[in-house]
């Protein structure tokens, strides 16, 4: 059940390459006019999205990258004339809809394959320095958000009257600095280039006009507006008013949206639902983990006592946060994984299992902390009497009740004046506050501090894994990529040349049969007949059947018809994969015909 808490921002994100034209490894008779890539989702183009290299490793001067036919899930580039022959290498890099760069490479040949000195770039080609610093900035941004929202919630929602100004400032400055770093590093990160491009005016301009750049600028604006929220008022007043709660809530919601709009939730299936789920998940995480940090900071300040009621309120708020994390985590884990197999077969799934273990430790620490909270919530009432009199412990009074006790030997004390409950309730002989109405004594403070420290430590690990997950291709997308790669390993169609000879003068030639896509299910068949001179020829009848002898299936007639120069059929259905026997029967006259067999592979 712990997988309920582990959804991050899962989606069928990180665009998967589903097709290339020319196909990877194909051999073309003539030069292609353009290279086109097709992806599983919409992608963004860079100025340097394509690099086409000759067999001698010289770069081909191509046109500007564009979307083929206006489709946002494609990338295309025109090629010049006079490419020559041999094996060419195409290296590509685009930005998927969830703002993460995706890259790869493939080859095609013109005329015939040749040796090539062009290196085949890795699919994960990137600059280590740019990528490393970008990831560090992302870690810092998550931490800053948690501190900022969590500390503010600890004050506004739990009624803590101590100072959390240092923690709020730490969160604000951390989020501000990391956001600026992300804005500068975005260009090098997308392009896989060095840190020198971080200050390049043209690259920075491109970043500012891209969706990730616009989102980061919006985050900076929200941080500037956060300075105007009067958080000092609640430190003096018992209940913060709408002037604090409304703008504070709007700013927290807006900051969370800047993550959802630029991460996995913004791409893939069910985007609106995923966006809402991602925002709620992020806010719940910030309230829980950031609130823990605020509580730990308060417990380390003996001069500013923490009321048990504050701890109790935070415990209830943490419970609500966990419930939200559970609900959103279920949805996001399903959306990101796609299947149970992806838990162990993909990097995303394995990271998710690590987060499951970390969350389990975090919940164990939270359960231990709740034990301390339950003790604090149990009223312990006593009164401190003047010197020379006998102290008497009196149960806490409820609303409207009075307390009676003995002032000294043989003396009876009458009802206490109204309002003395607040002065006496929760006080012990040594003057320390206890119970729900006082403050936490030294022993309680130390025990709770240790418990919360353990939670915060594990929480940092959870944040690190969360950040890694948002930068990892989700399991659903990884499986799509694997399926596309497997499909690319098999030709989209197969062409078979069948020579024939009926034994009469001029009664020989060949039939070229194309089976597309050559997979289980519906297929099309096209056939062209060439005569003895190599030119197109016509015959009275052509018949093609398919038999899978190993499974005793067939013969299945392709039912091809003459279309005037070529024969075709779009109704052939092959039910099973395997090596099929294709029988081609050619009749050249009323009495002369021949049948030739060939093997074809159906995947």
C-alpha positions as CSV (number, residue, x, y, z in Angstrom):
1,X,0.0,0.0,0.0
2,X,2.9,2.4,0.4
3,X,2.9,2.9,-3.4
4,X,0.0,5.2,-2.7
5,X,2.3,7.8,-1.4
6,X,4.9,7.6,-4.1
7,X,3.3,9.4,-7.1
8,X,5.4,12.4,-8.0
9,X,4.5,13.9,-11.3
10,X,4.1,10.7,-13.4
11,X,2.9,10.7,-16.9
12,X,3.4,9.2,-20.2
13,X,6.0,11.9,-20.6
14,X,9.5,12.2,-22.2
15,X,8.7,12.0,-25.9
16,X,9.4,8.5,-27.3
17,X,10.6,8.3,-30.9
18,X,8.1,6.1,-32.8
19,X,9.4,6.4,-36.3
20,X,12.0,7.9,-38.7
21,X,12.0,8.6,-42.4
22,X,14.3,7.3,-43.8
23,X,14.2,4.3,-41.5
24,X,17.1,3.4,-39.3
25,X,19.5,1.3,-41.2
26,X,17.6,1.5,-44.5
27,X,19.3,1.5,-47.9
28,X,17.9,4.0,-50.4
29,X,18.2,4.0,-54.2
30,X,18.0,7.8,-54.4
31,X,18.8,10.7,-52.2
32,X,16.0,11.7,-49.7
33,X,14.8,15.2,-49.8
34,X,14.3,15.5,-46.0
35,X,14.6,13.7,-42.7
36,X,11.5,13.4,-40.6
37,X,11.1,12.1,-37.0
38,X,7.8,11.1,-35.4
39,X,7.3,11.1,-31.6
40,X,4.7,9.8,-29.1
41,X,3.8,13.4,-28.0
42,X,4.4,17.0,-29.0
43,X,8.0,18.2,-28.9
44,X,9.8,21.5,-29.1
45,X,12.6,22.2,-31.6
46,X,16.0,23.8,-31.1
47,X,18.1,25.7,-33.6
48,X,20.5,22.7,-33.6
49,X,17.9,19.9,-33.4
50,X,19.5,18.0,-36.4
51,X,23.1,17.2,-37.3
52,X,23.5,15.1,-40.5
53,X,27.0,13.7,-41.0
54,X,28.6,12.3,-44.2
55,X,30.5,9.0,-44.2
56,X,33.7,11.2,-43.9
57,X,32.2,12.8,-40.7
58,X,31.5,16.2,-42.4
59,X,28.4,18.0,-41.4
60,X,25.7,18.4,-44.1
61,X,24.3,21.9,-44.5
62,X,20.6,21.4,-43.8
63,X,17.6,23.6,-43.7
64,X,16.0,25.0,-40.5
65,X,14.2,22.4,-38.3
66,X,10.4,22.5,-38.5
67,X,7.3,20.4,-37.8
68,X,6.3,18.2,-40.7
69,X,2.8,19.2,-42.0
70,X,2.3,21.4,-39.0
71,X,2.2,18.4,-36.6
72,X,3.7,19.2,-33.2
73,X,4.7,15.5,-32.7
74,X,7.1,15.6,-35.6
75,X,10.5,17.1,-36.4
76,X,11.8,17.5,-39.9
77,X,14.7,19.1,-41.8
78,X,15.4,19.4,-45.5
79,X,18.5,18.0,-47.1
80,X,20.5,19.5,-50.0
81,X,21.0,17.8,-53.3
82,X,24.2,16.0,-54.2
83,X,24.7,14.1,-51.0
84,X,26.5,11.3,-52.7
85,X,26.5,7.7,-51.7
86,X,27.4,5.8,-48.5
87,X,26.2,5.7,-44.9
88,X,25.0,8.9,-43.3
89,X,24.5,9.6,-39.6
90,X,21.6,11.7,-38.2
91,X,22.0,13.0,-34.6
92,X,18.9,14.7,-33.2
93,X,17.9,16.5,-30.0
94,X,14.4,17.9,-29.2
95,X,12.6,19.0,-26.0
96,X,9.6,16.9,-25.0
97,X,6.4,18.5,-23.8
98,X,7.3,18.0,-20.1
99,X,10.4,20.2,-20.7
100,X,13.0,17.5,-20.6
101,X,15.5,17.2,-23.6
102,X,15.4,13.9,-25.6
103,X,18.2,13.0,-28.0
104,X,19.4,10.1,-30.2
105,X,20.9,9.1,-33.5
106,X,20.4,6.7,-36.4
107,X,21.9,5.9,-39.8
108,X,20.7,5.4,-43.4
109,X,22.6,4.6,-46.6
110,X,22.3,5.9,-50.2
111,X,23.2,3.5,-52.9
112,X,24.9,1.0,-50.6
113,X,26.2,0.9,-47.1
114,X,29.7,2.1,-46.5
115,X,32.3,2.5,-43.7
116,X,31.8,5.7,-41.8
117,X,34.1,7.7,-39.5
118,X,31.1,9.6,-38.0
119,X,30.6,8.6,-34.3
120,X,27.1,7.5,-33.3
121,X,26.2,9.8,-30.4
122,X,24.7,8.4,-27.3
123,X,21.0,8.8,-26.8
124,X,21.7,10.6,-23.5
125,X,24.4,12.9,-24.9
126,X,24.7,15.9,-22.6
127,X,27.3,18.1,-21.0
128,X,28.0,16.8,-17.5
129,X,28.7,20.2,-15.9
130,X,25.5,21.8,-17.3
131,X,23.3,18.8,-16.4
132,X,24.8,18.4,-13.0
133,X,24.4,22.0,-12.0
134,X,20.9,22.0,-13.4
135,X,20.0,19.0,-11.3
136,X,21.4,20.6,-8.2
137,X,19.4,23.7,-8.8
138,X,16.2,21.5,-9.1
139,X,17.0,19.9,-5.8
140,X,17.5,23.3,-4.2
141,X,14.2,24.6,-5.7
142,X,12.2,21.7,-4.2
143,X,13.8,22.3,-0.8
144,X,13.2,26.0,-0.9
145,X,9.6,25.5,-1.7
146,X,9.1,23.1,1.1
147,X,10.7,25.4,3.6
148,X,8.8,28.4,2.5
149,X,5.3,26.9,2.4
150,X,5.9,24.6,5.4
151,X,7.2,27.3,7.7
152,X,4.4,29.7,6.7
153,X,1.8,26.9,7.3
154,X,3.4,26.2,10.7
155,X,2.8,29.8,11.7
156,X,-0.6,30.4,10.0
157,X,-2.2,27.0,10.4
158,X,-0.8,25.7,13.7
159,X,-0.7,29.0,15.7
160,X,3.0,28.9,16.5
161,X,3.9,32.3,18.2
162,X,7.7,31.8,18.0
163,X,10.0,33.1,15.3
164,X,10.4,31.3,12.1
165,X,11.7,34.3,10.2
166,X,15.1,32.8,9.6
167,X,13.5,29.6,8.2
168,X,11.1,31.6,5.9
169,X,14.0,33.7,4.6
170,X,16.1,30.6,4.0
171,X,13.3,29.0,2.0
172,X,12.6,32.3,0.1
173,X,16.3,32.9,-0.8
174,X,16.9,29.3,-1.7
175,X,13.9,29.2,-4.1
176,X,14.9,32.6,-5.6
177,X,18.5,31.6,-6.2
178,X,17.7,28.2,-7.6
179,X,15.1,29.6,-9.9
180,X,17.6,32.2,-11.3
181,X,20.1,29.4,-11.8
182,X,17.5,27.2,-13.6
183,X,16.7,30.1,-15.9
184,X,20.4,30.6,-16.8
185,X,21.2,26.9,-17.1
186,X,18.1,26.0,-19.1
187,X,19.7,26.8,-22.5
188,X,22.8,24.7,-22.0
189,X,20.7,21.9,-20.4
190,X,18.4,21.7,-23.4
191,X,21.2,21.9,-26.0
192,X,23.7,19.6,-24.1
193,X,26.3,22.3,-24.3
194,X,28.8,23.8,-21.8
195,X,28.3,26.5,-19.1
196,X,29.7,29.1,-21.5
197,X,26.3,29.3,-23.2
198,X,24.5,30.2,-19.9
199,X,25.1,33.9,-20.6
200,X,24.7,33.8,-24.4
201,X,22.1,36.5,-25.2
202,X,20.5,34.6,-28.0
203,X,20.2,31.4,-26.0
204,X,18.9,33.3,-23.0
205,X,16.3,35.0,-25.3
206,X,15.2,31.6,-26.6
207,X,14.8,30.4,-23.0
208,X,12.7,33.4,-21.9
209,X,10.3,32.8,-24.8
210,X,9.9,29.0,-24.2
211,X,7.4,27.5,-21.9
212,X,9.9,26.4,-19.2
213,X,11.4,29.9,-19.3
214,X,8.0,31.6,-19.0
215,X,7.1,29.4,-16.0
216,X,10.4,30.2,-14.3
217,X,9.8,34.0,-14.8
218,X,6.3,33.5,-13.3
219,X,7.9,31.8,-10.3
220,X,10.2,34.8,-9.8
221,X,7.2,37.2,-10.0
222,X,5.4,35.1,-7.3
223,X,8.4,35.2,-5.1
224,X,8.6,39.0,-5.4
225,X,4.9,39.2,-4.5
226,X,5.5,37.0,-1.4
227,X,7.5,39.8,0.1
228,X,4.4,41.8,0.5
229,X,2.5,39.2,2.6
230,X,2.4,40.5,6.2
231,X,3.5,37.3,8.1
232,X,4.4,39.3,11.2
233,X,0.8,40.0,12.1
234,X,-0.1,36.4,13.0
235,X,2.9,36.3,15.4
236,X,1.0,38.8,17.6
237,X,-2.6,37.9,16.9
238,X,-4.2,34.7,17.8
239,X,-5.9,34.2,14.5
240,X,-4.6,35.4,11.1
241,X,-7.1,37.3,9.1
242,X,-8.0,37.0,5.4
243,X,-5.5,39.7,4.6
244,X,-2.8,37.1,5.3
245,X,-4.5,33.8,4.5
246,X,-5.9,34.6,1.1
247,X,-2.8,36.0,-0.6
248,X,-0.6,33.4,1.2
249,X,-2.8,30.6,-0.2
250,X,-2.9,32.1,-3.7
251,X,0.9,32.5,-3.7
252,X,1.5,28.9,-2.5
253,X,-1.0,27.6,-5.1
254,X,0.7,29.6,-7.9
255,X,4.2,28.4,-6.9
256,X,3.0,24.8,-7.1
257,X,1.5,25.4,-10.5
258,X,4.9,26.5,-11.9
259,X,6.1,23.0,-11.2
260,X,3.1,21.2,-12.6
261,X,3.2,23.3,-15.8
262,X,6.8,22.4,-16.6
263,X,7.1,18.8,-15.5
264,X,5.5,15.4,-16.3
265,X,2.0,16.4,-15.5
266,X,1.9,18.8,-18.4
267,X,2.2,16.1,-21.0
268,X,0.8,12.7,-21.7
269,X,-2.7,11.4,-20.8
270,X,-5.3,13.2,-18.8
271,X,-3.4,16.4,-18.5
272,X,-6.0,18.5,-16.6
273,X,-6.5,15.8,-14.0
274,X,-2.7,15.3,-13.8
275,X,-2.1,19.0,-13.3
276,X,-4.5,19.2,-10.4
277,X,-3.1,16.0,-8.8
278,X,0.4,17.3,-9.2
279,X,-0.3,20.6,-7.5
280,X,-2.1,19.0,-4.6
281,X,0.7,16.4,-4.2
282,X,3.4,19.1,-4.2
283,X,1.5,21.3,-1.7
284,X,0.9,18.4,0.7
285,X,4.6,17.5,0.5
286,X,5.6,21.0,1.3
287,X,3.2,21.3,4.2
288,X,4.4,18.0,5.7
289,X,8.1,18.1,5.2
290,X,8.5,21.9,5.5
291,X,6.3,21.9,8.6
292,X,8.6,19.2,10.1
293,X,11.6,21.4,9.5
294,X,9.8,24.3,11.2
295,X,8.8,22.2,14.1
296,X,12.4,20.9,14.5
297,X,13.7,24.5,14.4
298,X,11.2,25.6,17.1
299,X,12.2,22.6,19.3
300,X,15.8,23.8,19.2
301,X,14.9,27.2,20.7
302,X,14.4,26.7,24.4
303,X,13.9,30.5,24.9
304,X,10.7,30.2,22.7
305,X,8.5,27.5,24.2
306,X,6.4,25.4,21.9
307,X,2.8,24.9,23.1
308,X,1.5,21.3,23.0
309,X,-1.5,22.6,21.2
310,X,0.7,23.7,18.3
311,X,2.2,20.2,18.0
312,X,-1.2,18.7,18.1
313,X,-2.5,21.0,15.4
314,X,0.5,20.2,13.2
315,X,0.0,16.4,13.8
316,X,-3.5,16.7,12.5
317,X,-2.4,18.8,9.5
318,X,0.3,16.2,8.7
319,X,-2.3,13.5,8.8
320,X,-4.4,15.4,6.2
321,X,-1.3,16.0,4.1
322,X,-0.6,12.2,4.1
323,X,-4.1,11.5,3.0
324,X,-3.7,13.9,0.1
325,X,-0.4,12.3,-0.8
326,X,-2.1,8.9,-0.7
327,X,-4.9,9.9,-3.1
328,X,-2.7,11.8,-5.6
329,X,0.0,9.2,-5.3
330,X,-2.3,6.4,-6.4
331,X,-3.3,8.3,-9.5
332,X,0.2,9.5,-10.4
333,X,1.9,6.2,-9.9
334,X,-0.6,4.5,-12.2
335,X,-0.2,7.3,-14.8
336,X,3.6,7.2,-14.7
337,X,4.1,3.4,-14.6
338,X,1.5,2.1,-17.0
339,X,2.0,-1.5,-15.9
340,X,3.3,-3.5,-12.9
341,X,6.2,-4.8,-15.0
342,X,7.5,-1.2,-15.3
343,X,8.2,-1.3,-11.5
344,X,11.3,-3.5,-12.1
345,X,12.0,-3.1,-15.8
346,X,12.4,0.7,-15.9
347,X,14.5,3.2,-14.1
348,X,11.4,5.1,-13.1
349,X,9.9,2.1,-11.5
350,X,13.1,1.2,-9.6
351,X,13.3,4.8,-8.3
352,X,9.7,4.6,-7.3
353,X,10.5,1.5,-5.2
354,X,13.3,3.4,-3.5
355,X,10.9,6.1,-2.6
356,X,8.4,3.5,-1.3
357,X,11.1,2.4,1.2
358,X,12.0,6.0,2.1
359,X,8.3,6.9,2.7
360,X,7.9,3.8,4.8
361,X,10.7,5.0,7.1
362,X,9.1,8.5,7.1
363,X,5.8,7.1,8.2
364,X,7.4,5.0,10.9
365,X,9.0,8.2,12.3
366,X,5.7,10.0,12.0
367,X,4.0,7.3,14.0
368,X,6.6,7.6,16.7
369,X,6.1,11.4,16.8
370,X,2.4,11.0,17.1
371,X,3.0,9.0,20.3
372,X,4.7,12.0,21.8
373,X,1.9,14.2,20.5
374,X,-0.7,11.9,22.2
375,X,1.2,12.3,25.5
376,X,1.2,16.1,25.1
377,X,-2.5,16.1,24.4
378,X,-3.2,14.4,27.7
379,X,-4.1,17.1,30.3
380,X,-1.8,17.1,33.3
381,X,-3.1,19.8,35.7
382,X,-1.5,21.0,39.0
383,X,-1.4,24.2,41.0
384,X,1.6,25.9,42.6
385,X,0.8,27.2,46.0
386,X,2.7,29.8,48.0
387,X,5.6,28.8,50.3
388,X,4.6,27.3,53.6
389,X,1.5,25.7,52.3
390,X,0.9,22.1,51.2
391,X,0.8,21.8,47.4
392,X,-2.3,19.9,46.2
393,X,-2.7,18.5,42.7
394,X,-6.1,19.2,41.3
395,X,-7.7,17.8,38.1
396,X,-8.1,20.2,35.3
397,X,-11.4,21.9,35.3
398,X,-13.7,22.0,32.4
399,X,-15.4,25.2,31.1
400,X,-17.4,26.9,33.8
401,X,-16.1,24.6,36.6
402,X,-14.2,25.8,39.7
403,X,-11.4,24.2,41.6
404,X,-11.3,23.6,45.3
405,X,-8.3,22.5,47.4
406,X,-6.7,22.9,50.8
407,X,-4.4,25.9,51.5
408,X,-2.9,24.4,54.6
409,X,-3.5,21.9,57.4
410,X,-7.1,22.0,58.4
411,X,-7.9,24.9,56.1
412,X,-10.5,24.7,53.3
413,X,-10.1,26.9,50.2
414,X,-13.2,28.1,48.5
415,X,-13.9,28.4,44.9
416,X,-11.1,30.2,42.9
417,X,-11.9,33.5,41.3
418,X,-13.0,33.5,37.7
419,X,-10.0,33.4,35.3
420,X,-7.6,31.6,37.6
421,X,-7.8,28.5,35.5
422,X,-5.5,30.0,32.8
423,X,-3.0,30.9,35.5
424,X,-2.8,27.6,37.3
425,X,-3.8,24.9,34.7
426,X,-0.9,22.9,33.6
427,X,1.6,24.2,36.1
428,X,3.7,21.8,38.3
429,X,5.7,22.4,41.4
430,X,8.9,23.1,39.6
431,X,7.2,25.8,37.5
432,X,7.4,24.0,34.1
433,X,4.4,24.0,31.8
434,X,2.8,20.7,30.9
435,X,-0.2,19.3,29.4
436,X,-2.2,20.6,26.5
437,X,-2.6,24.0,27.9
438,X,1.1,24.8,28.8
439,X,4.4,24.3,27.1
440,X,6.6,21.3,26.5
441,X,9.0,20.5,29.3
442,X,12.6,19.6,28.8
443,X,12.1,15.8,28.6
444,X,9.3,16.0,26.2
445,X,11.1,18.5,24.1
446,X,14.2,16.2,23.8
447,X,12.2,13.1,22.9
448,X,10.0,14.9,20.3
449,X,13.1,16.7,18.9
450,X,14.8,13.3,18.2
451,X,11.7,11.9,16.6
452,X,11.2,14.9,14.3
453,X,14.9,15.0,13.4
454,X,14.7,11.5,12.1
455,X,11.7,12.4,10.1
456,X,13.4,15.4,8.6
457,X,16.5,13.4,7.7
458,X,14.4,10.8,5.8
459,X,12.3,13.6,4.3
460,X,15.4,15.0,2.7
461,X,16.0,11.6,1.1
462,X,12.4,11.6,-0.1
463,X,12.9,15.0,-1.7
464,X,16.0,13.9,-3.5
465,X,14.3,10.8,-4.9
466,X,11.3,13.0,-5.9
467,X,13.6,15.3,-7.9
468,X,15.2,12.4,-9.6
469,X,11.9,11.0,-10.5
470,X,10.7,14.2,-12.2
471,X,13.8,14.0,-14.4
472,X,13.4,10.3,-15.3
473,X,11.4,9.0,-18.2
474,X,8.2,7.5,-16.7
475,X,7.7,3.8,-17.0
476,X,4.7,4.2,-19.5
477,X,6.9,6.3,-21.8
478,X,9.8,3.9,-21.4
479,X,7.7,1.1,-22.5
480,X,6.4,3.1,-25.5
481,X,10.0,3.8,-26.4
482,X,11.0,0.1,-26.2
483,X,8.0,-0.8,-28.3
484,X,8.9,1.8,-30.9
485,X,12.5,0.5,-30.9
486,X,11.4,-3.0,-31.3
487,X,9.2,-2.0,-34.2
488,X,12.1,-0.2,-35.8
489,X,14.1,-3.4,-35.7
490,X,11.6,-4.9,-38.1
491,X,11.0,-3.4,-41.5
492,X,7.6,-1.7,-41.9
493,X,7.2,-3.7,-45.0
494,X,8.9,-6.6,-46.8
495,X,9.6,-6.9,-50.5
496,X,10.2,-10.3,-52.1
497,X,11.3,-11.0,-55.6
498,X,9.8,-14.1,-57.2
499,X,11.3,-15.3,-60.5
500,X,9.1,-17.4,-62.7
501,X,9.4,-19.4,-66.0
502,X,6.4,-21.2,-67.6
503,X,8.7,-22.9,-70.1
504,X,7.5,-21.1,-73.3
505,X,9.3,-18.5,-75.4
506,X,9.1,-15.2,-73.5
507,X,7.3,-16.9,-70.7
508,X,9.7,-15.9,-67.9
509,X,10.2,-12.9,-65.7
510,X,9.8,-11.9,-62.1
511,X,7.2,-10.8,-59.7
512,X,8.0,-8.2,-57.0
513,X,5.7,-8.6,-54.0
514,X,5.5,-6.1,-51.2
515,X,3.8,-7.1,-47.9
516,X,3.0,-4.2,-45.6
517,X,3.4,-3.9,-42.7
518,X,4.4,-7.6,-42.4
519,X,2.9,-8.0,-39.0
520,X,0.1,-9.9,-37.4
521,X,-3.3,-8.4,-38.4
522,X,-4.4,-6.6,-41.5
523,X,-1.8,-6.3,-44.3
524,X,-1.7,-4.9,-47.8
525,X,-0.1,-6.7,-50.8
526,X,1.2,-5.0,-53.9
527,X,2.7,-6.9,-56.8
528,X,4.4,-5.8,-60.0
529,X,5.3,-8.1,-62.9
530,X,8.5,-7.6,-65.0
531,X,9.0,-9.3,-68.3
532,X,12.1,-10.8,-69.9
533,X,13.4,-7.4,-70.9
534,X,13.0,-6.0,-67.4
535,X,10.0,-3.8,-68.3
536,X,6.6,-4.0,-66.9
537,X,4.5,-6.9,-68.2
538,X,0.9,-7.9,-68.0
539,X,-0.5,-11.4,-67.4
540,X,-4.1,-12.7,-67.5
541,X,-4.0,-13.9,-63.9
542,X,-1.9,-13.6,-60.7
543,X,-2.7,-15.3,-57.5
544,X,-0.9,-15.1,-54.1
545,X,-1.6,-17.3,-51.0
546,X,0.0,-17.5,-47.6
547,X,0.3,-20.7,-45.5
548,X,1.8,-21.1,-42.0
549,X,2.6,-24.8,-42.1
550,X,3.9,-25.1,-38.5
551,X,0.4,-24.1,-37.2
552,X,-1.5,-25.7,-40.1
553,X,-3.0,-22.3,-41.0
554,X,-4.0,-21.6,-44.6
555,X,-3.7,-21.3,-47.5
556,X,-5.1,-17.7,-47.2
557,X,-5.8,-16.1,-50.5
558,X,-4.6,-12.5,-50.7
559,X,-7.3,-11.9,-53.3
560,X,-5.3,-9.4,-55.3
561,X,-6.8,-7.6,-58.2
562,X,-5.4,-6.0,-61.4
563,X,-5.3,-2.2,-61.1
564,X,-3.8,-1.7,-64.6
565,X,-0.1,-2.2,-64.4
566,X,0.0,-3.5,-60.8
567,X,-1.9,-5.9,-58.6
568,X,-3.0,-5.0,-55.1
569,X,-5.1,-6.1,-52.1
570,X,-5.8,-4.4,-48.7
571,X,-7.9,-7.2,-47.2
572,X,-5.2,-9.8,-46.2
573,X,-5.3,-10.8,-42.6
574,X,-2.5,-12.9,-41.1
575,X,-3.6,-14.2,-37.7
576,X,-0.2,-15.5,-36.3
577,X,3.4,-14.5,-36.3
578,X,6.0,-16.9,-37.9
579,X,7.6,-17.9,-41.1
580,X,4.9,-18.1,-43.7
581,X,5.0,-19.8,-47.2
582,X,4.0,-17.4,-49.9
583,X,2.9,-19.1,-53.1
584,X,2.8,-17.0,-56.2
585,X,0.9,-18.4,-59.2
586,X,1.5,-16.7,-62.6
587,X,-0.6,-17.5,-65.7
588,X,0.7,-16.2,-68.9
589,X,-1.8,-17.8,-71.4
590,X,-4.9,-19.8,-71.1
591,X,-2.9,-23.0,-70.5
592,X,0.5,-21.9,-69.3
593,X,1.1,-21.1,-65.6
594,X,3.6,-21.8,-62.8
595,X,3.6,-21.6,-59.0
596,X,6.7,-20.5,-57.1
597,X,7.1,-20.6,-53.3
598,X,9.0,-18.1,-51.1
599,X,9.3,-17.7,-47.3
600,X,8.2,-14.5,-45.7
601,X,8.6,-13.4,-42.0
602,X,5.5,-12.0,-40.2
603,X,6.2,-10.4,-36.8
